[in-house]
Amino acid sequence: MMVQGPVRIEMPDGSVVESDRFMVAICMCKRSKTYPLCDTSHRRRRRTGDGESSAGQRPA
């Protein structure tokens, strides 16, 4: 999800993530290594039917 920045996100554990960029990509799939910010990991991994993710595989 793209939002206009700057943004300040308070995580459930109380930590705060901030970005002063003019547009900020927020991760919606929770696959990002920089969660809650998106690093486009969703492009490299997809979820399988059993809830696990697999890298580098494309749907048949």
Sequence and secondary structure as in RCSB ss.txt:
>XXXX:A:sequence
MMVQGPVRIEMPDGSVVESDRFMVAICMCKRSKTYPLCDTSHRRRRRTGDGESSAGQRPA
>XXXX:A:secstr
 EEES EEEE TTS EEEE SSEEEB SSS  TTTTB  SGGGTEEE TTS EEES    
